[in-house]
Amino acid sequence: MDKLNIASKALHLKQCCGKIVVKSKNNQYKIQIPYQVKLIKGFLDFNKSCTRFYVGPHNNSNIKELNVTNNFGVVFIVYNISLPNEAREHFSVNMTETVILRPGKSSTIAFLTFKPTIPDLQLTSFIRLHTNISHFDIPLLCFTDVLKCYTREFLKDADFLFVTFVPYNDYSAELKIPIYAS
């Protein structure tokens, strides 16, 4: 499970209240809007594998459940889920109703459908949860099994050529390379 934290930078009470001052062009009018923020300790858990999609010939997991766990001390209500423009042509979200999660409870809040249209799509985006607490951006990732390789030749002479070979992973999915020894 992956954790999404909220309000980790607010350390002092001064950061949690104040006023917004709006002035007119000619400074004749000045409006002050007071605000107060209530920080809620906790986090939202989700399974990273539910938001990672392989793009390739043997892709058979185009629909995944988005399951979250409420680790806040208050009721957590998800009333909408949205996708940014770059993800809309490749994904759809099916959320049938508002989801209410009591503290410590888990639930499937939506189904993500991946519609692969580009054979070598590599996309790093997010899914935005609109809730009663705040909005949460959950990472969304499409990846292929293609690695980029960089080579660098050095120490050329008549008998030897040494080459540094570096496989580079463009996306944030875990990559395991087996070690073969002779």
N, C-alpha and C positions, 0 to 999 in steps of 0.2 A: 504494500500500500504506500502511496505517496501522500505527503501532508501539504496542505495549503494553509499558510499562516496569514493572519490578518493583523494589521496595526502593530507590527513588530518594532517600528521606529519611534513611536510615541512613548517617551520615557518620563516626561514631566507634566504636571497638572496644567501648566501654562499652555501646553500644546493641545489641550483638549477643550478649550473654550476661548472665546474672543468675540470680535465683531468684524464684519465686513463693511467697509466704508465705500460708498458709491458717490462720486462727485459728478456734477454736471460740467459741461464744457467751460462755461464762464464762472464756475465756482460759486454760483448763487445758491444752488441746492446741494445739500449733502444728506444722504440717507445712510443710516447705520443699521445693519442687520445683525443682531446678536446670534451666536451659535454655541452649541455645546455638544460635545462628542462623548458617547459612552463606549468605552472599550470593553469588549467581551473576550475573555480568555478562552482559548480553544483552537481547534483546527478542523479542517475537513479532510477526511481520508478518501482516497480512490485508488483503484487498481490501474497502474500504468499500462498494462497490456491491453486494456480496453480501449485505449486511445492511440494505439500504434497499429498501423496497417501496412502490410507487405504488398508491394506492387511487383508482380511477377507472374510467370506462367502457371505456377501451382498455388495461386491464391484462392483459398476456399473459405476465408473468414471475412465476408463483406458486411455482415451485420453483427454488431456487438452490443451487449448490455452495458450501460453506464451505471455502475453501482457506487454509491457514496455512503460514508459513515459520518454521522454527526458527533463530533467530539467537542462541541461547545456545551456550556452549561444551560443553554436555553433551547427552546424549540426552534428548529431550522426549517424554513419554508422555501421551496424552490418553485417559483411561479412562472418562470420562462427560461428558455435556453436559446442562445443565438450563436450564429457562426459569422466570422468576418467575411468580407467579399471574396478573398482569395480561396477560402475553403468551401464556399457555397456551391460551386460548380462540381466539386468532387464528393461532397457529403450532404446527407440530409439527416435531420434529427426528428425523431418521432417521440414527442412527449404528449401523452394523452390527457393528463390532468395535473393539477397542482399537487406537489408532494410535500407532506408534512412529516418531518423526522423529529422525534423526541431525542433528548440527549442520550448518546450511546447506541442509538439504533441505526441500522443500515437499510437501504432500499435501492431497488433499481428505479432510477428517475427518468430514464429515456433509453431509446435504442438508436445507435449510430449506424447509418448505412453508408458504405463506401461505394462510390460509383466510378471505378477506374476508367478514365477515358484516354489518358496519356500513358503509354507503356513504360516510360522511364521517369514517372512523376516522383519528385522529391519535394515534399512540402513540410514546412514547419509552421504551425499556426496554433490556434487555441479554440476551445469551446467556452463560451461565457455563460455562467450560471447567474441568473438574476434572482436574488433571495431577499428575505426580510432583514438580513444582517448587512449585506453588502453585495457586490458582484465578485465572482470568483472566475479566474481564467485558468482552465485546465489545458495543459499542453496537448496538442494534436499533431501526430507525426505520420507521414507516408514515406516509405523508404524502399529502395531496391536492394538487390544483392550485389550491386556493382560497386567496387572500390576504385578510387582514383589512386594511381601509383605515381610516385615521384622518384626519379633516379638521379644520381649524381656520380659522375665518373671522377676518379682521382688516382694519382700515382700511376700514370700510364708510362710504361716503358716497353721494351721489345718483348719481354717474357710474361709480364703480368698486367692485368687490367682489374683494378678494384672498383666495385660499384656498390653504392649504398642504395638499397631498395626500401622504400617506405610506403606501406599501404595507408591510405588516408580515408577515414570514415567521415563523410559529409554530414551525417545526421547523428542524432543523439541516442540512437538505439545501441544496445550493447553488442560489441563485436568480439567474437572469440576466434583466435587463430591458433590452430594446433601447432605444437612444436615437434618437428621431426629432426631426429639426430641420427647421424651415421655412425 
